[in-house]
Amino acid sequence: LITVNPITPIIGSVNVCVGLTINLTDATAGGAWSSSVPTVASVTSTGAVTGLTTGTTVISYVLPTGCYAASLVTVNTVPVPITGAGNVCVGATMTLSDGTIGGSWGSTNPSVATVTGSTGIVSGIGVGTTTISYTLGFGCTVNKTVTVDPLPNIITGPSAVCFGQSITLNSTTPGGFWSSSAPLTASVSSTGVVTGMAPGT
């Protein structure tokens, strides 16, 4: 008399990222989970597998009868943090980068900012915030919040000033900084007061 004991295959993903967790299940109750390389990925009594370092490990589900199912799980690397500015103006571009090669870029809100899929060039489309992501295979992702700022309103005020005299320029967009491309010709204060220093533009 030979007894054939039941066992069913393990169900769930065979890939996990470092620092993230996947859940494996088996339809046959009463078994115990184990990892052949627990330094690569650990597994709890409920089948939750957490990636610890890149590599592979065999996750096993063993019944009291000795019957078991196994699944080879690969732990994938997570990209390093995204580098680059967190702000861009409407109509302008900036470049983000990631030191981990082979990923693709995405934007959660392309109506605010788009990003090219391969180069990380972010284009400001509308005022607001969006999450720029860099994703490797199997969903290993890092994110960076990017804010798209409005352009200052057109500067208003006189376009000429006499030597030694001053005029005042204005913009209704607060929070900006005034500057002069030729301060020896005309200086400008933090409040937009322009003083003629020498003939020129």
C-alpha positions in Angstrom: 0.0 0.0 0.0 1.5 3.3 -1.1 0.2 6.7 0.0 0.7 9.6 -2.3 0.6 12.8 -0.3 -0.6 16.1 -1.9 1.6 19.1 -2.7 0.8 22.1 -4.9 3.2 24.6 -6.6 4.2 27.8 -4.9 2.3 30.8 -6.3 3.8 34.3 -6.6 6.5 36.4 -8.2 10.0 35.0 -8.6 11.6 38.5 -8.4 12.0 40.9 -5.6 14.0 44.1 -5.1 16.5 44.7 -2.3 14.6 46.1 0.7 11.2 45.1 -0.7 8.9 42.2 0.1 6.8 39.8 -2.0 4.2 37.3 -0.8 4.3 33.7 -1.8 1.5 31.3 -1.2 0.7 27.6 -1.5 -2.7 26.1 -1.7 -1.8 23.1 0.5 -2.0 24.1 4.1 0.3 23.1 7.0 3.7 23.6 5.5 6.8 25.5 6.6 8.7 28.1 4.6 12.5 28.3 4.3 15.2 30.1 2.3 18.3 28.3 1.0 20.3 31.5 1.2 18.8 33.6 4.0 21.4 36.3 3.5 20.0 36.9 0.0 16.3 36.8 1.0 14.5 35.9 4.2 11.1 34.3 4.4 8.5 34.4 7.2 6.2 31.7 8.4 3.5 33.3 6.2 5.5 33.2 3.0 6.6 36.9 3.0 10.0 37.1 1.2 12.2 40.1 1.8 15.1 40.9 -0.5 18.3 41.5 1.5 21.2 41.4 -1.1 21.3 40.8 -4.8 21.5 37.2 -5.8 19.3 34.1 -5.9 17.8 31.8 -3.3 15.5 28.8 -3.3 12.3 29.3 -1.3 10.9 26.0 -0.2 7.5 25.1 1.3 7.7 21.8 3.1 4.8 19.7 4.4 5.0 17.5 7.5 4.8 14.5 5.1 8.2 15.6 3.6 6.6 16.6 0.4 7.7 20.1 -0.7 7.5 22.7 -3.4 10.3 25.1 -4.3 10.7 28.4 -6.2 13.9 30.1 -7.4 13.7 33.7 -6.3 16.0 36.4 -7.7 16.8 39.5 -5.6 17.4 42.5 -7.9 19.3 45.7 -7.2 17.5 49.0 -6.5 18.8 52.1 -8.3 20.9 54.6 -6.4 19.1 57.9 -5.5 18.3 60.2 -8.3 20.6 63.3 -8.5 19.7 66.7 -9.9 17.6 69.7 -9.1 14.1 69.5 -7.6 12.7 72.5 -9.4 12.2 73.6 -13.0 10.4 76.5 -14.6 7.5 76.2 -17.0 8.9 75.9 -20.5 12.4 75.1 -19.2 14.3 71.8 -19.0 16.7 70.2 -16.6 18.5 66.9 -16.5 18.2 64.2 -13.8 20.6 61.3 -13.5 21.0 58.0 -11.8 24.3 56.1 -11.3 22.6 52.7 -11.9 22.5 52.0 -15.7 19.8 50.3 -17.6 16.7 51.9 -16.2 13.9 53.9 -17.7 12.4 57.3 -16.6 8.8 58.2 -16.0 6.6 61.0 -14.6 3.4 60.4 -12.6 1.9 63.7 -13.8 3.0 64.5 -17.4 0.7 67.5 -17.5 3.1 69.0 -14.9 6.4 67.7 -16.3 7.5 65.1 -18.8 10.7 63.2 -18.7 12.4 61.4 -21.6 12.5 57.6 -21.2 16.2 57.2 -21.6 18.1 60.4 -20.8 16.3 61.9 -17.8 15.6 65.3 -19.4 12.7 66.9 -17.5 10.5 69.5 -19.2 8.3 71.8 -17.2 4.8 71.8 -18.7 2.5 73.3 -16.0 2.8 74.6 -12.5 2.6 71.9 -9.8 4.5 68.8 -8.6 5.1 65.4 -10.0 7.1 62.3 -9.1 9.9 61.4 -11.4 10.8 57.7 -11.3 13.8 55.7 -12.4 12.9 52.0 -12.8 15.1 49.0 -13.4 13.7 45.6 -14.3 11.0 43.9 -12.2 9.8 47.2 -10.7 12.9 48.2 -8.7 12.3 52.0 -8.6 13.6 55.2 -7.0 11.6 58.4 -7.0 12.2 62.2 -6.8 9.6 64.9 -6.3 10.0 67.7 -8.9 8.2 71.1 -8.6 7.4 73.1 -11.7 7.5 76.8 -10.9 5.7 79.6 -12.8 7.7 82.1 -14.9 7.8 85.6 -13.5 5.3 88.0 -15.0 6.6 90.5 -17.5 8.7 93.2 -15.8 6.9 96.6 -15.9 8.4 100.1 -15.6 10.4 102.6 -17.6 13.0 101.3 -20.1 15.4 104.2 -19.8 17.1 106.0 -16.9 19.4 109.0 -16.8 22.9 108.9 -15.4 22.8 109.3 -11.7 19.0 108.9 -11.4 16.8 105.9 -10.6 13.7 104.2 -11.8 11.7 101.4 -10.2 10.8 98.2 -12.0 8.1 95.8 -10.8 6.9 92.2 -11.2 3.7 90.9 -9.7 5.3 87.5 -9.1 6.9 87.6 -5.6 10.0 85.9 -4.3 12.4 86.6 -7.1 15.8 88.2 -7.2 16.8 91.2 -9.4 20.0 91.3 -11.3 21.8 93.4 -13.9 23.8 92.0 -16.7 26.0 95.2 -16.8 26.1 96.6 -13.2 28.7 99.2 -14.2 26.1 100.6 -16.6 23.0 100.2 -14.3 22.7 98.7 -10.9 19.5 97.2 -9.5 18.6 96.8 -5.9 16.8 93.9 -4.2 13.5 95.9 -4.6 13.9 96.6 -8.3 15.3 100.1 -8.1 17.5 100.7 -11.1 20.2 103.4 -10.9 22.0 104.7 -14.0 25.8 104.4 -13.6 27.1 105.1 -17.1 25.8 105.5 -20.6 24.9 102.1 -22.3 22.3 99.3 -22.0 
